[in-house]
Amino acid sequence: MAVTQVMAFYADQIRAAQAAGQVSAELDAAKVATILFAFAQGTVNPALAMVSNRCRRSI
């Protein structure tokens, strides 16, 4: 899945939450999607690196 598809998915989910009244309608869905994507990349990549390093040490 391409980055643009992931960003579109996040933005669509935010818009759905806005329509349901779960998220402020004042937020820019595309900007929030960008922030969420960056956050996810920042937390997932270091975690994967730790797992990879642990696997190498056990070999």
Buried (B, 14 or more C-beta within 10 A) or exposed (E): EEEEEBBEEBBEBBBEBBEEEEBEEEEEBEEBBBEBBEEEEEEEEEEEEEEEEEEEEEE
